[in-house]
């Protein structure tokens, strides 16, 4: 009889890594007693069953050899499947990844009996795979009543700093063939250079996005809007030093698409930014220019600025952008 033991099982819960007391003893023996808290931030966080504070042996062994903090395990493992699922996933997945990368928690259903054939069809499957692979840790969990497959609802977070760096680098590599251009887009967004933003986005759309990319599992109307929403969030992932990045949250009388709140409210070099995405409505609009104006009008009418102003951002230091779409054609204003 074959018994499948998962990461949430109590069987062998101390057999898959070093316990904290073992790690701290090794640090003392190697002269790293003053590094315990930092080692914990980098390499702790794995849990098996009810046992917390399990450390990755490969990372600990390498740290003891070098004394340097680095993504040892992440660099040694193949993350191709997870990379593909996140990169090709819906804006919902990308937004949840952004929450994780900012140190937040996500709530999702985990099915430990998920099979590979379901990975392309179940958005929750990617989180099940990431939990099983050690990239996520359980904060809390509760069973789903009436679920025959014993699926549970989990609060999850990235396991540790090593994993966070791995995913940040993974996302940056998506755009590495055009890294300079990516940086130029972000610079144009911050500086208000609409012409440069349009040139970049239309060039990337023409070269990179297929109709399959922008329409997978979505309605024709919402597909481009949702896809570019996730894409722009991906471009902004390395701006967390300067911005608090929020998406689809309530402000004023509605829900904005993307809001970039400057960390330093008094630094005019980093203005607050509100972005609204809209697909052209053929019944109301004759051109993308009209769709851009509809997006900007929505920002004004819904008073999306209110949340930023309450947090100390000056009205004159808030920029509005409307992104309009027709298939793979984009217009920003």
Beta strands, then each sheet from edge to edge (+ up, - down):
strand 1: 18-19
strand 2: 46-48
strand 3: 51-55
strand 4: 106-110
strand 5: 136-143
strand 6: 152-158
strand 7: 243-247
strand 8: 250-251
strand 9: 254-255
strand 10: 258-262
strand 11: 272-279
strand 12: 318-326
strand 13: 329-332
sheet 1: 1+ 3- 2+
sheet 2: 4+ 6- 5+
sheet 3: 7+ 10- 11+ 12+ 13-
sheet 4: 8+ 9-
end
